[in-house]
């Protein structure tokens, strides 16, 4: 949408700023609404690989269809559908991949997965520009009375560049989705490339990792009323969502406004993208490095706080930027990106570590991912053009949300530490006196489960 806006989408569809914002934000609304149902469908599905691949195919086809839209209402309808199919992708990938690894094997892999977002943020604008210019040909500037004063690429047949961006990127996504149906693995007990003994080994390793020995009591394979209540009333799920919102606001705002911020630092338009790429590259290295270190040291909370402090230093530098030159401001943007992007996969991995049972994990990840998308709504509204180049509201609000997430992480860490202490002295042993079918379905409420902090 943002690349299309820069290429003349608003003028061609006669969109006001209000209409553009409606079309933009309707996607986030459906992400929040459909994230949990989609993840539960995946958990119930006999072939998660087909479900995730199917989401990608539908997502790509809808994105491609946006290249042919001619009205505001058509754009809103497509964005609504786009959110429905996008909602289940991130939590579905996190849920499915987490089933194969023990807790201290998984974080580095999740950080690599999140590097896809960084890559998209770094190269998405370049790709869109290349598609629009390469296919559509020469560029023309919209008239002075246009809505956006955007640069619009027009093909010889009159088919404009922003349409080709949607069409090409959507069609490639759909094609990759078709391949994904055959390349993505299913859950361990259905995995086709593992033997029966290997499938049992994966399940025994991941189950034993949550407790004090080789036991298999944390599967929560039955999704009944008690299991639902234990899931939705769990403080970890809701605090984990707040952590994701807090850290996600920094990551989303960086992705959305990095180019504008660097332009306001004084870099020329042709140099902005060149200076953007190193920021994302360094952030990607730190993201994977922090994920590896988190597994190595078996720490989550401490590294979330360390990342928060790094980003905070960057925000504080930019909130009082009058004494800094352009290079110092550019350095501050590195600190913000490093801290924000490193903390985000930690927030998701930490919750995954502490949710036992297929159904509870699917529901918890779905809630965290769905609510975490609210960070995109916040991030897209806090950087106001009339505050350029200081952006006090943007930096201040992002910093506030960052520390809201840090506070939620602190409360979550303390409560889990206290719960581990109680279980170590037998404080939850009374739960073992419940009916056997309930004890077998306790998940992380089982007295043998230990939280990772």
C-alpha positions as CSV (number, residue, x, y, z in Angstrom):
1,X,0.0,0.0,0.0
2,X,2.7,2.5,0.9
3,X,4.7,1.7,-2.3
4,X,1.5,2.0,-4.3
5,X,0.7,5.3,-2.6
6,X,4.1,6.7,-3.7
7,X,3.4,5.6,-7.3
8,X,0.0,7.4,-7.6
9,X,-2.5,4.9,-6.2
10,X,-4.4,7.7,-4.3
11,X,-4.9,9.8,-7.4
12,X,-5.9,7.0,-9.7
13,X,-8.6,5.8,-7.2
14,X,-9.6,9.3,-6.2
15,X,-8.7,8.6,-2.5
16,X,-8.7,11.2,0.2
17,X,-6.3,10.7,3.1
18,X,-9.3,9.5,5.2
19,X,-10.3,6.9,2.6
20,X,-6.7,5.7,2.2
21,X,-6.4,5.3,6.0
22,X,-9.7,3.3,6.0
23,X,-8.4,0.9,3.3
24,X,-5.0,0.7,5.1
25,X,-6.3,-0.1,8.6
26,X,-9.1,-2.5,7.7
27,X,-6.4,-5.1,7.2
28,X,-5.2,-4.7,10.8
29,X,-8.8,-5.1,12.1
30,X,-9.2,-8.4,10.4
31,X,-5.7,-9.5,11.5
32,X,-6.8,-9.0,15.1
33,X,-10.2,-10.6,14.7
34,X,-9.2,-13.7,12.7
35,X,-5.8,-14.5,14.2
36,X,-7.0,-16.8,16.9
37,X,-9.7,-18.7,14.8
38,X,-7.2,-19.3,12.0
39,X,-4.5,-20.7,14.4
40,X,-7.1,-23.1,16.0
41,X,-8.1,-24.3,12.5
42,X,-4.4,-25.0,11.8
43,X,-4.1,-27.0,15.0
44,X,-7.2,-29.0,14.0
45,X,-6.1,-29.4,10.4
46,X,-4.9,-32.8,9.2
47,X,-2.4,-31.2,6.9
48,X,-1.1,-27.9,8.3
49,X,1.3,-27.7,5.3
50,X,-1.7,-27.4,3.0
51,X,-3.5,-24.9,5.2
52,X,-0.5,-22.6,5.4
53,X,0.3,-22.9,1.7
54,X,-3.4,-22.3,1.0
55,X,-3.3,-19.1,3.0
56,X,-0.3,-17.9,1.0
57,X,-2.0,-18.7,-2.3
58,X,-5.2,-16.8,-1.3
59,X,-3.2,-14.0,0.1
60,X,-1.2,-13.7,-3.2
61,X,-4.2,-13.9,-5.4
62,X,-6.0,-11.1,-3.4
63,X,-2.9,-9.0,-3.5
64,X,-2.7,-9.5,-7.3
65,X,-6.4,-8.6,-7.7
66,X,-5.6,-5.2,-6.0
67,X,-3.7,-4.3,-9.2
68,X,-7.0,-4.4,-11.1
69,X,-9.2,-2.4,-8.6
70,X,-10.8,0.8,-9.8
71,X,-12.8,2.0,-6.8
72,X,-12.4,2.7,-3.1
73,X,-14.9,0.1,-2.1
74,X,-13.2,-2.6,-4.1
75,X,-9.9,-1.7,-2.5
76,X,-11.4,-1.9,1.0
77,X,-13.1,-5.3,0.2
78,X,-9.7,-6.7,-1.0
79,X,-7.9,-5.4,2.0
80,X,-10.5,-6.9,4.3
81,X,-10.0,-10.3,2.7
82,X,-6.2,-9.9,2.7
83,X,-6.3,-9.5,6.5
84,X,-8.4,-12.7,6.9
85,X,-5.8,-14.8,5.1
86,X,-2.8,-13.1,6.5
87,X,-4.0,-13.4,10.1
88,X,-3.1,-17.1,10.4
89,X,0.3,-17.1,8.7
90,X,2.6,-15.8,11.4
91,X,1.1,-17.6,14.4
92,X,0.7,-20.7,12.3
93,X,4.4,-20.7,11.4
94,X,5.4,-20.1,15.0
95,X,3.1,-22.8,16.3
96,X,4.2,-25.4,13.8
97,X,7.9,-24.9,14.0
98,X,7.9,-24.8,17.8
99,X,6.7,-28.4,17.9
100,X,10.0,-29.7,16.7
101,X,12.5,-28.2,19.1
102,X,13.2,-28.0,22.8
103,X,13.0,-24.5,24.3
104,X,16.7,-23.8,24.1
105,X,17.0,-24.9,20.5
106,X,14.1,-22.8,19.2
107,X,14.8,-19.1,19.8
108,X,17.6,-18.8,17.3
109,X,15.5,-20.5,14.7
110,X,12.5,-18.2,15.4
111,X,14.9,-15.2,15.1
112,X,15.9,-16.4,11.7
113,X,12.3,-16.7,10.7
114,X,11.7,-13.1,11.8
115,X,14.6,-12.0,9.6
116,X,12.1,-12.4,6.7
117,X,10.3,-9.3,8.0
118,X,13.6,-7.4,8.0
119,X,14.4,-8.5,4.5
120,X,11.0,-7.4,3.3
121,X,11.4,-4.0,5.0
122,X,14.9,-3.5,3.5
123,X,14.2,-4.6,-0.1
124,X,10.5,-4.1,-0.5
125,X,10.7,-0.5,-1.6
126,X,13.5,-1.3,-4.0
127,X,11.6,-4.2,-5.5
128,X,8.5,-2.1,-5.9
129,X,10.4,0.6,-7.6
130,X,12.1,-1.8,-9.9
131,X,8.8,-3.5,-10.9
132,X,7.0,-0.2,-11.4
133,X,9.8,1.4,-13.4
134,X,10.9,-1.7,-15.2
135,X,7.5,-2.8,-16.5
136,X,5.7,0.5,-16.7
137,X,8.6,2.3,-18.3
138,X,9.0,6.1,-18.1
139,X,7.9,8.1,-15.1
140,X,5.6,11.1,-15.0
141,X,4.9,13.4,-12.1
142,X,1.3,13.9,-11.2
143,X,-0.2,17.4,-11.6
144,X,0.2,19.9,-8.9
145,X,-3.5,19.6,-7.9
146,X,-3.1,15.8,-7.3
147,X,-3.8,14.3,-3.9
148,X,-0.2,13.0,-3.2
149,X,2.2,14.7,-5.6
150,X,3.5,11.1,-6.1
151,X,5.6,9.8,-9.0
152,X,3.6,7.6,-11.3
153,X,5.0,5.1,-13.8
154,X,2.8,4.6,-16.8
155,X,3.2,1.8,-19.3
156,X,2.7,2.4,-23.0
157,X,-0.7,0.8,-22.7
158,X,-1.7,3.1,-19.9
159,X,-1.4,0.4,-17.2
160,X,0.3,2.2,-14.3
161,X,3.3,1.1,-12.3
162,X,1.6,0.7,-8.9
163,X,-0.8,-1.8,-10.5
164,X,2.1,-3.9,-11.7
165,X,3.6,-3.9,-8.2
166,X,0.5,-5.6,-6.8
167,X,0.2,-7.9,-9.8
168,X,3.8,-9.1,-9.9
169,X,4.3,-9.4,-6.1
170,X,0.9,-11.1,-5.6
171,X,1.5,-13.6,-8.4
172,X,4.9,-14.6,-7.1
173,X,3.5,-15.0,-3.6
174,X,0.7,-17.3,-4.9
175,X,3.3,-19.4,-6.8
176,X,5.5,-19.8,-3.7
177,X,2.3,-20.7,-1.7
178,X,1.7,-23.6,-4.1
179,X,5.2,-24.8,-3.6
180,X,4.8,-24.4,0.2
181,X,2.0,-26.9,0.2
182,X,4.6,-29.6,-0.6
183,X,7.6,-28.1,1.2
184,X,6.3,-27.2,4.6
185,X,6.4,-30.0,7.2
186,X,3.3,-31.1,9.1
187,X,3.2,-31.7,12.9
188,X,5.8,-34.2,14.3
189,X,3.4,-37.1,14.7
190,X,2.3,-36.7,11.0
191,X,5.7,-35.7,9.6
192,X,6.3,-37.6,6.4
193,X,10.1,-37.6,6.3
194,X,10.6,-38.9,9.8
195,X,10.2,-42.6,10.8
196,X,7.7,-43.7,13.4
197,X,10.5,-43.9,16.1
198,X,11.9,-40.5,15.1
199,X,8.4,-39.0,15.4
200,X,8.1,-40.4,18.9
201,X,11.6,-39.2,19.8
202,X,10.7,-35.6,18.8
203,X,7.6,-35.7,21.0
204,X,9.4,-37.2,24.0
205,X,12.2,-34.6,23.8
206,X,9.9,-31.6,23.7
207,X,7.7,-33.0,26.4
208,X,10.6,-33.9,28.7
209,X,12.1,-30.4,28.1
210,X,9.2,-28.8,30.0
211,X,9.5,-30.8,33.2
212,X,11.9,-32.6,35.5
213,X,12.2,-35.8,33.6
214,X,11.2,-38.0,30.7
215,X,7.4,-37.6,30.9
216,X,4.7,-36.9,28.4
217,X,2.1,-35.1,30.5
218,X,2.1,-31.7,28.8
219,X,0.4,-32.4,25.5
220,X,-3.1,-31.1,26.3
221,X,-4.5,-33.0,23.4
222,X,-8.1,-32.5,24.5
223,X,-9.6,-29.0,24.0
224,X,-12.5,-29.0,26.5
225,X,-14.1,-26.3,28.6
226,X,-11.4,-26.5,31.3
227,X,-8.6,-26.4,28.8
228,X,-10.2,-23.3,27.2
229,X,-10.6,-21.6,30.5
230,X,-7.0,-22.4,31.5
231,X,-5.8,-20.8,28.3
232,X,-7.8,-17.6,28.2
233,X,-7.3,-16.9,31.9
234,X,-3.5,-17.4,31.8
235,X,-1.7,-14.2,32.7
236,X,1.3,-15.2,30.5
237,X,-0.9,-15.0,27.3
238,X,-2.1,-11.4,28.0
239,X,1.2,-10.1,29.4
240,X,3.0,-11.7,26.4
241,X,0.6,-9.9,24.1
242,X,1.5,-6.6,25.8
243,X,5.2,-7.4,25.4
244,X,4.6,-8.0,21.7
245,X,2.7,-4.8,21.3
246,X,5.4,-2.8,23.1
247,X,8.3,-4.2,21.2
248,X,6.4,-4.4,17.9
249,X,5.6,-0.7,17.9
250,X,9.3,0.1,17.6
251,X,9.8,-2.6,14.9
252,X,6.8,-1.5,12.9
253,X,7.5,2.2,13.1
254,X,11.0,1.6,12.0
255,X,9.9,-0.3,8.9
256,X,7.2,2.2,8.0
257,X,9.1,5.5,8.6
258,X,12.8,4.8,8.3
259,X,13.0,6.3,4.8
260,X,11.1,9.4,5.8
261,X,13.2,9.9,8.9
262,X,16.5,9.5,7.1
263,X,15.3,11.9,4.4
264,X,14.6,14.5,7.2
265,X,18.1,13.9,8.6
266,X,19.2,15.6,5.4
267,X,20.0,12.7,3.1
268,X,19.0,13.2,-0.6
269,X,16.2,10.9,-1.9
270,X,18.6,8.8,-4.0
271,X,20.8,8.2,-0.9
272,X,18.0,7.3,1.5
273,X,17.7,3.7,0.4
274,X,21.4,3.2,0.4
275,X,21.6,4.3,4.0
276,X,18.5,2.3,5.0
277,X,20.0,-1.1,4.0
278,X,22.9,-1.0,6.5
279,X,20.5,-0.3,9.3
280,X,18.4,-3.4,8.5
281,X,21.5,-5.5,7.9
282,X,23.0,-4.7,11.3
283,X,19.6,-5.2,12.9
284,X,19.3,-8.7,11.3
285,X,22.7,-9.7,12.5
286,X,21.9,-8.6,16.0
287,X,18.5,-10.3,15.9
288,X,20.0,-13.7,15.0
289,X,22.9,-13.2,17.4
290,X,20.7,-12.3,20.3
291,X,18.5,-15.3,19.5
292,X,21.6,-17.6,19.6
293,X,22.8,-16.0,22.8
294,X,19.4,-16.4,24.4
295,X,19.5,-20.2,23.7
296,X,23.1,-20.4,24.8
297,X,22.6,-18.6,28.1
298,X,19.0,-19.9,28.6
299,X,17.8,-16.3,29.1
300,X,14.8,-14.5,27.7
301,X,13.8,-11.7,30.0
302,X,17.3,-10.3,30.6
303,X,17.9,-10.0,26.8
304,X,14.5,-8.4,26.3
305,X,15.5,-5.7,28.8
306,X,18.9,-5.3,27.3
307,X,17.4,-4.8,23.9
308,X,14.9,-2.3,25.4
309,X,17.8,-0.3,26.9
310,X,19.7,-0.2,23.6
311,X,16.6,1.1,21.8
312,X,15.9,3.6,24.6
313,X,19.3,5.2,24.2
314,X,18.6,5.7,20.5
315,X,15.2,7.3,21.2
316,X,16.6,9.6,23.9
317,X,19.3,10.8,21.5
318,X,16.7,11.7,18.9
319,X,14.3,13.3,21.4
320,X,17.1,15.8,22.1
321,X,18.7,15.9,18.7
322,X,19.5,19.6,18.6
323,X,23.1,19.0,19.6
324,X,23.7,16.2,17.1
325,X,24.9,16.2,13.5
326,X,23.4,14.0,10.8
327,X,25.9,11.2,11.4
328,X,25.0,11.0,15.1
329,X,21.3,10.9,14.3
330,X,22.0,8.1,11.8
331,X,23.8,6.2,14.5
332,X,20.8,6.6,16.8
333,X,18.6,5.0,14.2
334,X,20.9,1.9,14.4
335,X,20.4,1.7,18.1
336,X,16.6,1.9,17.8
337,X,16.5,-0.8,15.1
338,X,18.8,-3.1,16.9
339,X,16.9,-3.0,20.1
340,X,13.4,-3.1,18.6
341,X,14.0,-5.9,16.1
342,X,16.1,-8.1,18.5
343,X,13.4,-7.9,21.2
344,X,10.4,-8.8,19.0
345,X,11.2,-12.5,18.3
346,X,12.2,-12.9,21.9
347,X,8.7,-11.8,23.0
348,X,7.1,-14.5,20.8
349,X,9.7,-17.2,21.7
350,X,9.4,-16.5,25.4
351,X,5.6,-17.2,25.4
352,X,6.0,-20.3,23.3
353,X,8.5,-21.6,25.8
354,X,6.0,-21.4,28.6
355,X,2.8,-22.7,27.0
356,X,2.5,-26.5,27.1
357,X,0.0,-28.5,25.1
358,X,-0.9,-28.3,21.5
359,X,-4.2,-26.5,22.0
360,X,-3.0,-24.0,24.6
361,X,0.0,-23.2,22.6
362,X,-2.0,-22.6,19.4
363,X,-4.6,-20.4,21.3
364,X,-1.9,-18.4,23.2
365,X,0.2,-17.8,20.1
366,X,-2.9,-16.8,18.2
367,X,-3.9,-14.3,20.8
368,X,-0.4,-12.8,21.1
369,X,0.0,-12.5,17.4
370,X,-3.5,-11.1,16.8
371,X,-3.1,-8.4,19.5
372,X,0.5,-7.8,18.6
373,X,-0.8,-6.5,15.2
374,X,-2.2,-3.5,17.1
375,X,1.4,-2.3,17.2
376,X,1.1,-1.7,13.4
377,X,-1.9,0.5,14.0
378,X,-0.1,2.5,16.7
379,X,3.1,2.8,14.7
380,X,1.5,4.0,11.5
381,X,-0.2,7.0,13.3
382,X,2.5,8.4,15.6
383,X,4.9,10.0,13.1
384,X,3.3,13.2,12.0
385,X,4.6,15.1,9.0
386,X,4.1,18.5,10.5
387,X,6.5,17.6,13.3
388,X,9.3,16.9,10.8
389,X,12.3,16.6,11.4
390,X,12.0,16.3,15.2
391,X,9.0,13.8,15.4
392,X,8.7,14.3,19.1
393,X,5.3,12.5,19.2
394,X,6.6,9.6,17.2
395,X,9.7,9.0,19.2
396,X,8.0,9.7,22.6
397,X,5.0,7.4,22.0
398,X,7.2,4.6,20.6
399,X,9.5,4.9,23.7
400,X,6.4,4.8,26.0
401,X,5.1,1.6,24.3
402,X,8.5,0.1,24.4
403,X,8.7,0.5,28.2
404,X,5.1,-0.7,28.5
405,X,6.3,-3.9,27.0
406,X,9.3,-4.0,29.3
407,X,7.0,-3.5,32.3
408,X,4.8,-6.3,31.2
409,X,7.9,-8.5,30.7
410,X,9.0,-7.7,34.2
411,X,5.7,-8.6,35.8
412,X,5.6,-11.8,33.7
413,X,9.1,-12.8,34.7
414,X,8.4,-12.2,38.4
415,X,5.1,-14.2,38.4
416,X,6.8,-17.2,36.6
417,X,9.8,-17.1,39.0
418,X,7.4,-17.1,42.0
419,X,5.4,-20.0,40.4
420,X,8.6,-22.0,39.8
421,X,9.5,-21.5,43.5
422,X,6.1,-22.7,44.7
423,X,6.3,-25.8,42.5
424,X,9.8,-26.6,43.7
425,X,8.5,-26.9,47.2
426,X,5.4,-28.9,46.3
427,X,3.0,-26.0,46.4
428,X,1.0,-27.2,43.4
429,X,1.0,-31.0,44.2
430,X,-2.7,-30.9,45.1
431,X,-3.5,-30.7,41.4
432,X,-2.4,-34.3,41.0
433,X,-5.3,-35.3,43.1
434,X,-7.8,-34.3,40.4
435,X,-9.4,-36.9,38.1
436,X,-6.8,-38.7,35.9
437,X,-8.2,-37.3,32.6
438,X,-7.9,-33.8,33.9
439,X,-4.4,-34.3,35.2
440,X,-3.4,-35.6,31.8
441,X,-4.7,-32.5,30.2
442,X,-3.2,-29.8,32.5
443,X,-0.5,-28.6,30.1
444,X,1.8,-26.1,31.8
445,X,-0.5,-26.1,34.9
446,X,1.0,-29.5,35.7
447,X,3.2,-29.3,38.9
448,X,6.1,-30.9,37.0
449,X,6.3,-28.1,34.4
450,X,8.9,-25.4,35.0
451,X,8.9,-22.0,33.4
452,X,11.9,-20.5,31.6
453,X,12.8,-17.0,32.4
